Amino acid sequence: MLRRFFGLSIIVLAIASCARDDTASAHPRKGSGDSDGVPPRPAVIAPPSQPYKVVPVAGGGTIIGTVDFEGIPSSPEIVRPTVDQNVCGNSLVAKNVTLSGTRVAGAVVWLTDIRSGKAFPLERRYDLTNDNCILDPFVQVMSTNGTLNVTNDDRTLHTNKFINVGTGQIAGVAPFNDDGEVVPVDRFTEPAEVEVICEQHPWTHAWIAVLDHPYYAQTAGNGTFSIDGVPAGRYRIRAWHPALGFVDDSVTVPAGQSTNVAFKIRKAAPATPTVPISQPSPDSVRAAASGTRAIPLLPTASSTPAMSDTSPSPPPPTRQR
């Protein structure tokens, strides 16, 4: 009888343990204090000054424009995998930038200071795919409280981690054991620049701009974009590509009319600042003194400047057009 009791107890404990297992879906981590976290870094998206409000927009205008790159783009990176060569291959071409002449495809463009306007689109589902040990797309933009369906097309283990660049916290983890799996990630509740990495394949990266308003776009293959339903007024607008950098501008939108913005990202605008300009790190100071170049952090850009209705905002560390 006693033996039967202990046997039932072991079964109950095993069932309870399985019920608590959440490895089949994305789950949060404790934050930057967790061993999986990283130090905070400058980010292109900062916490907003106030919540976004949905209001009726009468006679909204449209912003149309282009994003160009001035300079010689870097050659596509050649990656030679050290693990899972049977799936990843012996070499990979990590082509993170697509240009049509000087036009940049896939750049994210958004209004940085708008706090009221049209409603969000009804469809708020987005996709990210592990394909041949590379994440596709390399960069995308999504709304807060949207769902990112992360898919694995590879017959190997992937553990995708989603890092809030500005805080260093792990926003979620999407684990995969085999191909064909889909893990929905719905942990993006506030604006942030998010870096996606793979635990097993360190060369794998993707970037997500998470915004709490619908006034954003991503450039097409010819480098063009359009943002509609914009309330009449003057706004600050930013274009960003994580492999190239960012550029800021201002735009005045007339009621019911279109206005044009032509962005030009220059090679001189760093996409990877090592530290905020006002707070140099001890490592960078020592490196400057020794003549050794400081090793940059993972690709990010400087924080979106705080916006104010009563006083002008300071410009970002690098502002070029």
Backbone bond lengths (Angstrom), bond angles and torsions (degrees), N, CA, C in turn:
res aa  C-N    CA-C-N  psi(-1)  N-CA   C-N-CA  omega(-1)  CA-C   N-CA-C  phi
1 M - - - 1.460 - - 1.525 110.80 -
2 L 1.345 114.72 -45.14 1.464 119.81 179.97 1.531 110.44 -63.71
3 R 1.350 116.59 -39.80 1.458 120.92 178.63 1.522 110.63 -62.53
4 R 1.354 117.18 -40.60 1.459 120.89 178.72 1.531 110.73 -63.97
5 F 1.342 116.89 -38.31 1.475 121.42 -179.97 1.530 110.48 -62.52
6 F 1.342 116.49 -47.00 1.459 119.83 179.86 1.532 111.25 -64.52
7 G 1.328 116.96 -35.85 1.464 119.84 178.25 1.512 111.94 -63.99
8 L 1.355 116.49 -43.67 1.465 120.06 177.42 1.516 111.31 -64.11
9 S 1.332 116.76 -37.16 1.473 120.28 179.81 1.518 111.02 -62.52
10 I 1.326 117.45 -41.09 1.468 120.99 -179.94 1.517 110.47 -64.56
11 I 1.351 117.40 -40.49 1.466 121.23 179.51 1.520 110.84 -63.88
12 V 1.345 117.18 -43.74 1.464 121.81 -179.86 1.524 110.33 -61.70
13 L 1.324 117.04 -43.84 1.460 120.73 179.54 1.516 111.39 -63.65
14 A 1.313 117.32 -39.13 1.465 120.76 179.44 1.519 111.25 -64.64
15 I 1.351 116.55 -42.32 1.463 120.87 178.66 1.512 110.86 -63.20
16 A 1.336 117.08 -42.66 1.467 121.08 179.96 1.512 110.84 -63.88
17 S 1.328 116.45 -38.45 1.461 120.20 178.88 1.514 110.94 -64.49
18 C 1.326 118.18 -43.19 1.458 121.61 178.77 1.519 111.03 -64.12
19 A 1.346 116.88 -36.73 1.461 120.90 -179.10 1.514 111.25 -64.24
20 R 1.357 116.82 -28.00 1.457 119.62 -179.39 1.519 112.29 -88.83
21 D 1.334 118.47 -4.87 1.457 121.46 -176.89 1.518 109.71 -77.11
22 D 1.339 117.63 118.93 1.457 121.11 -178.63 1.517 111.49 -114.25
23 T 1.330 117.72 27.17 1.462 119.61 -177.93 1.512 112.83 -70.47
24 A 1.310 118.91 -10.91 1.456 119.93 -179.93 1.519 112.36 -84.89
25 S 1.331 118.71 -4.59 1.455 121.25 178.55 1.512 109.60 -140.08
26 A 1.338 114.93 165.47 1.459 118.80 -179.07 1.514 110.22 -66.04
27 H 1.324 116.40 145.32 1.458 119.98 179.72 1.513 109.46 -143.61
28 P 1.351 117.88 149.71 1.457 121.15 -176.23 1.514 111.46 -80.71
29 R 1.331 114.56 162.71 1.450 121.24 173.18 1.519 109.05 -111.13
30 K 1.318 116.29 174.12 1.457 120.45 -174.20 1.523 113.19 -72.75
31 G 1.329 118.58 -19.79 1.445 119.57 177.69 1.509 111.29 123.81
32 S 1.358 115.41 -162.85 1.448 120.05 -172.67 1.513 112.38 -66.68
33 G 1.335 117.69 -19.38 1.455 120.04 176.14 1.512 112.32 -76.65
34 D 1.323 117.16 -16.86 1.456 121.90 179.15 1.523 109.11 -70.17
35 S 1.325 116.67 151.03 1.454 120.52 -178.60 1.516 111.92 -64.04
36 D 1.337 117.66 -19.45 1.450 120.94 179.36 1.521 112.60 -88.31
37 G 1.330 118.31 -7.25 1.449 121.47 -178.60 1.525 111.26 -79.37
38 V 1.343 115.52 171.26 1.458 121.84 177.50 1.522 107.91 -131.35
39 P 1.330 118.24 163.00 1.470 119.65 176.66 1.521 110.98 -63.32
40 P 1.331 118.15 147.42 1.477 120.55 175.21 1.525 110.41 -61.28
41 R 1.325 115.80 149.89 1.453 122.08 178.79 1.521 109.79 -133.36
42 P 1.335 117.57 160.96 1.467 119.00 173.21 1.521 110.18 -57.87
43 A 1.326 117.01 139.18 1.463 121.20 -176.07 1.517 109.84 -130.97
44 V 1.331 116.32 152.34 1.463 120.19 -179.79 1.525 112.32 -77.88
45 I 1.317 118.20 -10.46 1.467 122.24 179.60 1.516 108.37 -125.25
46 A 1.327 116.73 122.16 1.451 122.54 -179.23 1.529 109.65 -109.06
47 P 1.331 118.61 160.82 1.469 120.53 175.55 1.523 110.50 -57.00
48 P 1.338 117.94 138.72 1.472 120.46 -177.48 1.514 112.43 -71.85
49 S 1.334 115.39 158.27 1.463 120.50 179.55 1.524 112.14 -72.17
50 Q 1.344 117.01 -27.49 1.460 122.07 178.96 1.518 108.69 -158.05
51 P 1.336 117.78 160.88 1.468 119.93 -178.32 1.524 111.94 -64.50
52 Y 1.321 116.01 151.07 1.460 121.25 175.68 1.524 108.79 -78.74
53 K 1.356 116.14 137.23 1.465 121.50 -179.81 1.521 109.71 -118.02
54 V 1.319 115.97 134.33 1.460 121.76 175.51 1.522 108.30 -83.91
55 V 1.333 116.49 122.46 1.473 122.23 -179.86 1.523 108.34 -135.35
56 P 1.333 117.31 158.22 1.466 118.94 175.74 1.525 110.64 -63.59
57 V 1.326 115.62 138.52 1.463 121.09 179.29 1.530 107.87 -118.21
58 A 1.345 115.92 111.18 1.461 121.40 178.40 1.524 108.63 -102.13
59 G 1.317 115.56 129.24 1.461 119.21 178.53 1.509 113.64 65.42
60 G 1.343 116.15 41.14 1.459 119.44 179.53 1.524 112.11 -64.88
61 G 1.319 115.19 146.93 1.455 120.35 178.70 1.520 111.72 -98.45
62 T 1.322 116.26 178.21 1.459 122.53 -178.14 1.522 109.80 -128.40
63 I 1.324 115.78 135.81 1.456 121.80 174.05 1.518 107.58 -104.88
64 I 1.317 116.83 121.49 1.455 121.46 175.49 1.526 107.85 -119.92
65 G 1.314 116.18 154.17 1.453 116.42 -178.71 1.509 113.26 -178.90
66 T 1.329 113.89 -171.08 1.455 122.51 -178.33 1.521 109.39 -138.39
67 V 1.328 115.36 157.22 1.460 121.92 174.09 1.528 107.44 -125.60
68 D 1.340 115.40 121.05 1.462 121.57 178.64 1.518 109.96 -115.65
69 F 1.329 115.26 157.60 1.463 121.50 174.31 1.513 108.56 -116.48
70 E 1.317 115.72 127.40 1.456 120.87 179.15 1.517 108.98 -105.91
71 G 1.304 116.75 116.38 1.452 120.36 -178.56 1.511 110.30 137.11
72 I 1.303 115.35 -176.97 1.468 121.22 179.14 1.524 108.35 -98.84
73 P 1.315 118.79 114.19 1.462 119.98 -178.61 1.523 111.38 -67.06
74 S 1.302 115.30 150.06 1.460 120.44 176.96 1.522 110.35 -66.52
75 S 1.305 116.30 149.59 1.466 120.25 176.36 1.526 109.48 -67.96
76 P 1.328 117.54 148.74 1.467 119.55 177.68 1.523 111.10 -55.83
77 E 1.326 115.40 137.09 1.460 120.67 -177.80 1.531 110.55 -73.50
78 I 1.312 115.82 133.67 1.466 121.46 175.59 1.523 108.12 -97.19
79 V 1.309 116.94 118.90 1.463 123.02 -179.29 1.524 108.28 -106.42
80 R 1.320 115.92 132.60 1.463 120.77 176.65 1.529 108.39 -113.24
81 P 1.332 116.71 97.65 1.462 120.78 -175.73 1.526 112.22 -57.91
82 T 1.317 115.10 141.35 1.468 121.39 176.23 1.518 111.69 -103.22
83 V 1.337 117.09 -6.22 1.466 121.89 177.77 1.527 108.50 -135.53
84 D 1.320 115.90 156.85 1.472 122.68 174.28 1.528 112.68 53.16
85 Q 1.335 116.79 41.45 1.464 118.40 179.75 1.523 112.10 -63.22
86 N 1.330 117.54 -25.51 1.462 119.88 179.24 1.526 111.74 -66.50
87 V 1.326 116.97 -21.39 1.464 121.87 177.88 1.522 110.61 -106.57
88 C 1.334 116.41 -48.36 1.462 121.36 -174.71 1.521 112.77 -79.12
89 G 1.340 116.77 -22.78 1.451 120.36 -174.40 1.518 111.04 90.52
90 N 1.326 115.95 174.60 1.463 120.79 179.55 1.517 112.94 -86.08
91 S 1.330 117.27 -17.32 1.459 120.85 176.03 1.522 109.11 -152.97
92 L 1.337 115.79 147.13 1.454 122.93 179.82 1.517 108.73 -130.30
93 V 1.312 116.15 144.81 1.458 121.19 173.82 1.527 107.34 -103.35
94 A 1.328 116.43 107.77 1.465 121.60 -179.68 1.523 108.91 -87.89
95 K 1.335 116.14 82.41 1.462 121.23 -179.19 1.520 108.45 -88.47
96 N 1.331 115.50 94.94 1.456 120.99 -174.14 1.524 113.41 -91.53
97 V 1.332 117.43 -11.93 1.465 121.67 -178.33 1.520 108.89 -123.69
98 T 1.336 116.33 132.26 1.461 121.82 174.76 1.516 108.49 -118.39
99 L 1.330 116.42 120.60 1.456 121.86 -179.86 1.516 109.88 -116.92
100 S 1.338 115.31 144.87 1.456 122.53 170.13 1.518 105.85 -117.36
101 G 1.317 116.40 93.35 1.455 119.87 -168.22 1.523 108.01 70.67
102 T 1.322 116.00 -116.54 1.480 120.16 174.86 1.521 111.70 -101.12
103 R 1.314 118.28 -5.98 1.456 122.42 -177.05 1.521 111.08 -75.55
104 V 1.329 115.48 139.85 1.464 121.98 -175.79 1.521 109.77 -101.87
105 A 1.310 116.66 123.25 1.463 121.49 175.02 1.529 109.22 -91.55
106 G 1.321 115.75 143.08 1.460 120.43 174.99 1.510 115.40 82.91
107 A 1.329 119.32 3.96 1.467 120.60 176.88 1.526 109.71 -70.38
108 V 1.313 116.47 144.27 1.465 121.97 179.61 1.524 108.62 -96.60
109 V 1.335 116.50 131.76 1.464 122.98 179.97 1.515 108.16 -125.16
110 W 1.332 117.19 132.37 1.461 119.08 -179.79 1.524 111.49 -154.05
111 L 1.341 115.78 157.29 1.456 121.93 172.81 1.520 108.06 -80.65
112 T 1.325 116.99 127.60 1.458 119.65 -173.56 1.525 113.24 -91.34
113 D 1.349 118.76 -13.93 1.459 119.36 -173.82 1.525 113.99 -125.09
114 I 1.323 118.88 9.64 1.467 119.75 -179.81 1.527 109.50 -78.95
115 R 1.350 116.83 133.89 1.465 120.90 -176.90 1.519 113.04 -126.18
116 S 1.324 118.46 5.53 1.461 121.02 173.86 1.515 108.53 -157.37
117 G 1.338 114.82 152.01 1.456 118.59 179.94 1.511 111.59 159.89
118 K 1.338 116.58 -148.89 1.455 122.46 -170.98 1.532 111.58 -68.94
119 A 1.346 113.99 166.03 1.460 120.62 -179.58 1.522 110.83 -76.68
120 F 1.325 114.99 164.00 1.458 121.28 177.38 1.531 110.00 -72.44
121 P 1.316 117.69 153.89 1.470 119.50 174.17 1.517 110.61 -63.80
122 L 1.340 116.40 151.25 1.459 120.34 -179.13 1.522 111.31 -65.97
123 E 1.322 116.97 -39.02 1.463 121.37 -179.84 1.520 109.30 -83.64
124 R 1.324 115.66 115.89 1.464 120.26 -178.34 1.529 109.73 -131.12
125 R 1.332 114.64 46.28 1.464 120.83 175.28 1.524 109.12 -115.93
126 Y 1.297 115.26 140.44 1.463 121.40 -174.81 1.532 108.30 -134.77
127 D 1.326 116.42 165.28 1.466 120.30 -173.52 1.524 110.96 -131.14
128 L 1.328 114.72 144.75 1.458 123.05 173.08 1.521 106.75 -143.05
129 T 1.342 117.06 131.23 1.463 120.58 -171.88 1.523 111.44 -125.88
130 N 1.345 115.98 133.07 1.459 122.15 167.11 1.526 107.22 -83.50
131 D 1.322 116.49 111.64 1.464 120.90 -176.13 1.525 108.95 -135.46
132 N 1.337 116.87 113.67 1.467 122.37 -177.79 1.527 111.12 56.03
133 C 1.337 114.68 40.95 1.467 122.52 175.65 1.526 113.15 65.10
134 I 1.337 116.55 25.16 1.462 123.20 173.82 1.522 107.35 -132.16
135 L 1.332 116.72 143.93 1.454 121.10 178.42 1.527 110.33 -88.58
136 D 1.323 116.15 134.78 1.463 122.64 -178.80 1.530 109.44 -132.46
137 P 1.362 119.19 124.31 1.452 126.51 5.79 1.533 112.65 -83.58
138 F 1.327 115.15 162.13 1.456 120.76 179.69 1.523 111.13 -69.36
139 V 1.321 117.52 -34.64 1.465 121.81 178.34 1.520 108.65 -142.29
140 Q 1.344 116.12 141.83 1.455 121.37 175.19 1.518 109.22 -155.30
141 V 1.335 115.56 167.49 1.463 122.27 179.24 1.514 108.11 -123.66
142 M 1.341 116.27 142.48 1.453 121.01 -179.89 1.520 110.42 -146.25
143 S 1.322 115.90 162.22 1.456 122.11 178.90 1.520 110.75 -86.57
144 T 1.331 115.94 150.77 1.453 119.79 172.65 1.531 109.19 -59.74
145 N 1.318 115.02 150.37 1.461 123.11 -179.80 1.529 112.73 64.31
146 G 1.328 116.19 16.09 1.458 119.83 171.59 1.518 109.57 -85.99
147 T 1.318 116.34 172.04 1.463 121.96 179.63 1.522 109.37 -114.49
148 L 1.325 115.70 127.69 1.464 121.69 177.34 1.523 107.99 -103.19
149 N 1.314 116.44 113.90 1.466 121.25 176.95 1.530 108.83 -86.70
150 V 1.324 115.38 109.86 1.458 121.21 -178.39 1.527 107.85 -97.77
151 T 1.315 116.16 126.52 1.462 122.27 -173.65 1.523 110.53 -119.14
152 N 1.326 115.35 147.71 1.455 120.95 174.40 1.524 109.06 -115.02
153 D 1.333 116.62 118.47 1.461 121.83 176.29 1.525 111.95 -102.25
154 D 1.330 117.41 5.65 1.466 121.70 -176.42 1.525 111.18 -107.17
155 R 1.317 115.82 144.01 1.464 120.53 176.92 1.537 109.28 -86.85
156 T 1.317 114.56 63.06 1.462 120.98 178.01 1.517 108.97 -159.79
157 L 1.321 115.84 171.72 1.460 121.72 -177.89 1.520 110.25 -82.22
158 H 1.319 116.71 130.39 1.466 123.53 171.30 1.524 108.18 -128.58
159 T 1.321 116.36 139.62 1.462 121.39 170.79 1.518 107.00 -128.18
160 N 1.329 115.77 99.78 1.464 121.04 -178.20 1.523 110.35 -87.14
161 K 1.321 115.54 127.73 1.460 121.77 177.88 1.522 109.30 -112.11
162 F 1.327 115.57 140.57 1.456 122.76 -177.69 1.525 108.04 -112.37
163 I 1.334 116.65 112.32 1.456 122.61 -172.41 1.523 109.92 -108.68
164 N 1.325 116.75 124.68 1.463 121.58 171.55 1.523 107.20 -73.91
165 V 1.327 117.53 110.22 1.458 121.50 -173.70 1.526 111.41 -60.25
166 G 1.337 117.40 -41.58 1.457 120.98 -175.51 1.509 114.60 -69.57
167 T 1.332 117.67 -27.45 1.466 121.05 -178.13 1.517 112.96 -110.21
168 G 1.329 117.21 -20.65 1.459 121.05 -175.77 1.520 113.30 80.35
169 Q 1.319 118.16 0.40 1.462 121.69 -177.09 1.534 111.33 -79.77
170 I 1.325 115.43 148.70 1.460 121.76 173.42 1.530 107.64 -83.21
171 A 1.335 115.83 112.65 1.456 120.09 -178.05 1.519 112.06 -79.31
172 G 1.321 117.90 -26.64 1.458 120.68 -179.49 1.512 110.41 -175.57
173 V 1.325 115.38 164.75 1.462 122.40 178.72 1.522 108.12 -134.80
174 A 1.330 116.18 132.30 1.462 121.21 177.61 1.523 108.45 -117.78
175 P 1.337 117.47 101.64 1.466 120.44 -179.05 1.528 111.91 -91.45
176 F 1.336 116.18 142.35 1.459 121.70 178.53 1.520 109.60 -130.61
177 N 1.317 116.52 142.27 1.453 122.56 177.30 1.519 113.28 -111.08
178 D 1.331 117.80 -18.41 1.463 120.23 -177.04 1.524 108.53 -162.55
179 D 1.331 115.91 174.93 1.455 119.67 -179.12 1.518 110.82 -75.35
180 G 1.316 115.61 158.13 1.459 121.48 178.03 1.508 114.55 88.29
181 E 1.315 118.47 -6.09 1.462 121.04 -179.05 1.528 110.84 -80.34
182 V 1.337 116.32 147.52 1.459 123.10 175.50 1.523 108.42 -129.43
183 V 1.331 116.68 126.57 1.462 121.48 178.74 1.525 108.36 -118.08
184 P 1.338 119.21 115.75 1.462 120.56 176.67 1.534 110.79 -79.12
185 V 1.321 115.70 132.80 1.466 121.56 178.07 1.524 107.48 -115.92
186 D 1.321 117.13 118.41 1.463 120.95 -178.26 1.523 111.12 -128.78
187 R 1.335 116.74 38.49 1.460 121.91 -176.50 1.515 113.33 -96.85
188 F 1.328 118.64 4.84 1.460 120.57 -175.08 1.532 109.83 -91.06
189 T 1.312 116.00 87.88 1.463 121.73 -174.30 1.516 113.71 -101.48
190 E 1.329 118.32 -6.17 1.461 120.83 179.98 1.522 109.80 -143.87
191 P 1.342 116.95 156.76 1.464 119.63 -178.25 1.522 111.49 -59.52
192 A 1.332 116.28 138.91 1.463 120.00 -178.73 1.517 109.83 -169.85
193 E 1.315 114.28 154.53 1.463 120.79 164.79 1.516 106.37 -91.76
194 V 1.312 116.97 123.85 1.458 122.03 -174.51 1.526 109.30 -116.88
195 E 1.315 114.91 128.55 1.457 120.95 173.83 1.526 108.31 -101.30
196 V 1.321 116.77 136.52 1.462 122.08 178.26 1.531 107.90 -112.27
197 I 1.323 115.93 128.59 1.459 120.84 178.11 1.528 108.71 -128.35
198 C 1.323 115.86 166.64 1.457 121.88 175.40 1.519 108.23 -116.76
199 E 1.308 116.45 127.93 1.460 121.39 -176.29 1.528 111.82 -64.28
200 Q 1.322 117.51 -36.61 1.457 121.20 -176.19 1.536 112.39 -85.21
201 H 1.329 117.72 -24.20 1.466 121.93 -173.65 1.529 108.28 -128.66
202 P 1.330 117.80 87.92 1.469 121.88 -169.62 1.514 114.64 -65.66
203 W 1.336 119.37 -14.05 1.460 120.23 177.65 1.528 111.66 -79.62
204 T 1.318 117.44 -8.58 1.461 122.08 -174.18 1.523 110.86 -83.74
205 H 1.339 116.37 125.23 1.463 121.10 179.08 1.523 110.28 -142.82
206 A 1.327 115.58 149.81 1.460 122.63 168.47 1.517 106.79 -148.83
207 W 1.329 115.87 161.68 1.459 121.12 -176.38 1.518 109.69 -133.52
208 I 1.332 116.02 139.97 1.461 121.77 -179.24 1.521 108.89 -130.44
209 A 1.329 116.27 128.03 1.465 121.83 170.99 1.523 107.66 -94.76
210 V 1.316 117.07 113.20 1.465 122.14 179.95 1.530 107.74 -101.65
211 L 1.330 116.98 121.66 1.465 121.90 -175.23 1.525 110.40 -124.75
212 D 1.337 115.56 148.93 1.466 120.04 -177.26 1.522 112.13 -100.13
213 H 1.328 117.05 21.85 1.463 121.83 175.24 1.518 108.63 -146.24
214 P 1.339 118.62 164.37 1.471 120.25 -175.01 1.525 114.70 -94.05
215 Y 1.328 117.94 9.19 1.462 120.39 -176.15 1.524 110.91 -91.90
216 Y 1.314 113.67 72.41 1.459 120.65 178.97 1.524 108.99 -148.03
217 A 1.326 115.23 166.11 1.460 121.52 177.28 1.516 108.01 -156.57
218 Q 1.330 115.68 167.18 1.454 122.12 174.51 1.524 107.33 -128.72
219 T 1.325 116.30 133.87 1.456 119.29 -173.57 1.519 111.93 -66.12
220 A 1.318 113.93 144.46 1.466 121.34 177.50 1.526 109.50 -77.39
221 G 1.338 116.13 -176.83 1.453 120.66 -178.10 1.518 113.38 -60.54
222 N 1.349 117.23 -25.65 1.464 120.94 178.82 1.528 112.65 -95.29
223 G 1.343 116.46 11.38 1.459 120.24 175.34 1.507 116.18 79.70
224 T 1.333 118.02 12.66 1.461 121.21 -178.43 1.530 111.03 -99.51
225 F 1.338 116.50 157.04 1.461 121.80 177.33 1.513 109.63 -148.25
226 S 1.331 115.70 164.69 1.461 121.88 177.95 1.528 108.98 -149.71
227 I 1.328 116.38 135.44 1.469 122.67 176.27 1.526 106.71 -128.70
228 D 1.350 117.58 119.35 1.461 119.78 -174.82 1.523 111.94 -112.55
229 G 1.341 114.35 175.18 1.464 120.87 178.32 1.510 114.20 66.23
230 V 1.330 117.16 29.84 1.466 121.37 -176.22 1.531 109.29 -85.97
231 P 1.336 119.36 125.30 1.466 120.36 175.48 1.525 110.75 -58.84
232 A 1.305 117.00 143.30 1.461 120.68 -179.78 1.530 109.89 -58.20
233 G 1.317 116.04 137.69 1.466 120.07 -179.83 1.515 111.09 154.87
234 R 1.313 115.11 -175.11 1.459 121.65 179.65 1.526 109.17 -111.08
235 Y 1.333 115.75 134.77 1.462 120.97 -174.83 1.527 110.46 -136.63
236 R 1.315 113.54 161.80 1.456 120.40 168.82 1.524 107.90 -99.47
237 I 1.316 114.95 141.90 1.463 120.72 -173.56 1.525 108.71 -136.11
238 R 1.316 115.87 144.84 1.462 121.54 -175.77 1.527 109.66 -130.44
239 A 1.339 115.14 142.96 1.470 122.36 171.65 1.515 107.09 -120.48
240 W 1.354 116.16 137.22 1.465 120.51 -173.22 1.523 110.45 -146.72
241 H 1.319 114.11 136.47 1.461 120.75 167.22 1.519 106.39 -133.61
242 P 1.330 118.68 124.88 1.468 120.52 -171.66 1.521 114.54 -62.00
243 A 1.341 118.52 -21.04 1.457 120.60 179.54 1.523 112.78 -91.80
244 L 1.354 116.99 -9.79 1.461 120.08 -175.71 1.521 113.53 -119.33
245 G 1.320 117.45 -39.60 1.459 121.32 -176.46 1.514 110.75 133.28
246 F 1.335 115.78 -158.64 1.458 119.85 -178.92 1.515 108.98 -143.96
247 V 1.336 115.39 165.35 1.458 121.37 176.13 1.518 107.46 -149.15
248 D 1.329 116.52 142.40 1.460 122.98 -178.44 1.523 110.42 -111.76
249 D 1.332 115.51 156.28 1.459 121.85 175.72 1.524 107.53 -156.54
250 S 1.311 116.25 174.23 1.461 121.43 172.34 1.519 107.76 -122.20
251 V 1.330 115.79 153.21 1.452 120.32 -176.09 1.524 108.78 -144.77
252 T 1.340 115.67 138.26 1.463 122.04 174.30 1.519 108.55 -105.44
253 V 1.334 115.43 124.08 1.464 121.12 -176.08 1.523 109.07 -106.51
254 P 1.328 118.48 112.35 1.470 120.51 175.47 1.526 110.63 -75.60
255 A 1.313 116.63 150.83 1.467 120.93 179.95 1.519 110.49 -62.09
256 G 1.335 115.56 127.15 1.450 121.44 174.79 1.518 115.38 69.18
257 Q 1.325 118.42 13.34 1.458 120.56 -177.65 1.531 110.44 -126.01
258 S 1.316 114.41 170.53 1.456 120.63 177.78 1.522 110.36 -104.80
259 T 1.312 115.45 147.44 1.452 121.52 175.16 1.517 108.81 -135.06
260 N 1.323 115.89 150.88 1.453 120.31 -172.15 1.518 111.15 -112.45
261 V 1.353 115.66 142.26 1.460 122.52 175.25 1.518 108.00 -130.93
262 A 1.319 116.62 128.64 1.461 121.22 178.21 1.526 108.39 -114.84
263 F 1.323 116.79 106.91 1.460 121.90 179.48 1.521 110.04 -88.63
264 K 1.332 114.58 148.21 1.452 119.87 173.75 1.519 108.23 -138.74
265 I 1.339 115.79 110.04 1.465 121.07 177.32 1.527 107.20 -86.37
266 R 1.316 116.58 124.56 1.454 121.23 -179.45 1.517 110.75 -103.17
267 K 1.317 114.93 151.11 1.461 119.74 -179.45 1.519 111.17 -60.49
268 A 1.352 117.30 -26.94 1.457 120.46 -178.61 1.519 112.48 -68.20
269 A 1.340 117.66 -19.89 1.463 121.15 179.17 1.517 109.06 -82.77
270 P 1.345 118.95 107.06 1.466 119.49 -174.19 1.512 112.34 -68.81
271 A 1.326 115.85 135.63 1.461 121.01 173.54 1.514 110.60 -87.66
272 T 1.338 116.59 -8.57 1.462 121.07 -173.20 1.531 111.16 -133.15
273 P 1.327 119.04 68.12 1.463 118.73 177.83 1.519 110.28 -65.84
274 T 1.320 117.12 140.67 1.460 119.34 -178.28 1.516 111.77 -75.71
275 V 1.317 117.72 -40.97 1.461 122.67 -178.85 1.513 108.13 -151.61
276 P 1.360 119.29 160.29 1.459 119.72 171.52 1.523 110.06 -57.61
277 I 1.332 117.33 143.29 1.459 121.22 -175.30 1.519 111.87 -59.63
278 S 1.338 116.96 -35.85 1.460 120.18 -175.29 1.525 113.27 -77.96
279 Q 1.331 117.28 -11.84 1.459 119.80 -175.83 1.523 110.27 -135.11
280 P 1.339 118.16 76.26 1.467 119.45 178.79 1.505 111.05 -65.33
281 S 1.322 115.00 143.44 1.458 119.73 -178.42 1.523 110.46 -82.97
282 P 1.335 118.65 155.12 1.464 120.85 176.28 1.512 112.39 -55.88
283 D 1.360 117.55 -37.16 1.457 120.34 -179.97 1.524 111.51 -63.55
284 S 1.369 116.08 -41.55 1.454 118.14 -178.85 1.521 111.42 -69.60
285 V 1.351 116.89 -34.62 1.453 120.02 177.63 1.524 110.31 -64.52
286 R 1.351 115.92 -45.74 1.465 119.39 179.24 1.524 110.92 -64.01
287 A 1.361 115.53 -37.80 1.463 118.88 179.99 1.516 110.71 -65.25
288 A 1.353 117.30 -41.25 1.455 120.33 179.75 1.520 110.61 -63.71
289 A 1.342 115.84 -39.62 1.458 119.45 -178.89 1.520 111.59 -67.35
290 S 1.319 116.90 -32.67 1.456 120.33 -177.29 1.519 113.14 -91.08
291 G 1.345 115.72 -6.29 1.456 118.88 -178.15 1.503 113.44 81.63
292 T 1.340 118.21 8.57 1.462 122.89 179.74 1.521 109.56 -96.22
293 R 1.323 117.05 132.52 1.461 120.76 -179.64 1.515 110.40 -71.37
294 A 1.330 116.24 132.59 1.465 120.58 179.50 1.519 109.91 -67.14
295 I 1.333 115.92 142.85 1.457 120.94 178.28 1.520 108.19 -78.08
296 P 1.349 119.64 124.66 1.458 120.90 -177.25 1.517 112.10 -72.22
297 L 1.328 114.43 160.45 1.454 120.71 173.88 1.524 108.48 -77.26
298 L 1.328 116.35 179.91 1.449 120.16 177.77 1.522 109.92 -62.06
299 P 1.336 118.78 154.49 1.464 121.38 -169.90 1.515 113.45 -59.81
300 T 1.323 116.61 111.16 1.454 122.98 172.10 1.511 107.24 -142.64
301 A 1.321 116.09 178.34 1.452 120.17 172.95 1.509 108.78 -131.28
302 S 1.313 117.45 174.48 1.461 120.03 -171.57 1.515 111.62 -71.90
303 S 1.328 116.34 162.96 1.451 121.99 -172.58 1.515 112.20 -65.83
304 T 1.332 115.66 148.31 1.450 120.78 171.40 1.517 108.40 -63.27
305 P 1.334 119.10 129.06 1.465 119.58 -178.91 1.509 111.79 -66.16
306 A 1.329 116.44 147.52 1.457 121.24 178.27 1.516 109.57 -65.22
307 M 1.333 116.67 139.44 1.450 121.58 -178.21 1.525 110.45 -102.98
308 S 1.311 117.32 148.42 1.457 121.38 -179.44 1.512 108.49 -145.19
309 D 1.334 117.33 144.13 1.457 121.67 177.31 1.523 112.11 -84.42
310 T 1.323 117.55 -14.96 1.453 120.05 -173.20 1.507 113.40 -107.96
311 S 1.302 119.22 -20.30 1.458 121.32 -178.79 1.510 109.47 -143.51
312 P 1.335 116.80 149.65 1.470 118.30 -179.22 1.501 111.57 -67.42
313 S 1.331 116.23 150.89 1.455 121.74 -179.08 1.517 109.44 -90.25
314 P 1.331 117.42 147.25 1.461 119.32 175.84 1.510 110.02 -67.68
315 P 1.327 117.60 146.69 1.472 119.56 -179.94 1.500 110.54 -70.10
316 P 1.341 118.26 156.94 1.464 120.99 175.47 1.512 109.97 -67.53
317 P 1.345 118.08 168.56 1.464 121.48 -177.46 1.511 113.15 -54.08
318 T 1.336 119.19 -37.32 1.456 121.44 177.01 1.512 107.99 -132.95
319 R 1.307 116.45 119.66 1.460 120.12 178.12 1.517 107.68 -127.36
320 Q 1.301 115.22 115.36 1.458 119.71 -179.12 1.502 110.09 -138.30
321 R 1.272 115.50 155.26 1.455 120.92 176.81 1.507 110.72 -136.03
